[in-house]
Amino acid sequence: MHPTIDEQLAGAERLLTVIESDSALSASSAEAVANVRRLLKQIGRSWPELLPFYLADNDRLLDLLASAPHAVPGAAAPTGAVSVAAAAARNAELRQALSDAIHQLSDDAASDSFRSAALAYLVARTDTDPS
């Protein structure tokens, strides 16, 4: 399917080059163009990693939620996502389920163990999230 995301990003880069060549461009506009260029580069680096990240993260969340000391609604359903948007939406649902599960924890050994596992997951997710 054309244009691909890479082709669209390259087209945006070309347009920014045309805008930058305008000698009447103000300093603030030139700075805005430079910021847009940085954002486009970040998107170009991160978008190919998003679907694999979300799919793996959804699996990690499902495993974590399965170990909760109480039942977590919606946590047993497989992700089934095949697009970035669907995987991201499922990821948001699962992260909300994790938040809900954490809020329902009590002061017992099973809850403490789940709290520790949830914290380890959140730290690892922060370190690996490509977005």
Helices and strands as residue ranges (DSSP letters): H 5-20, H 27-66, H 84-103, H 109-128
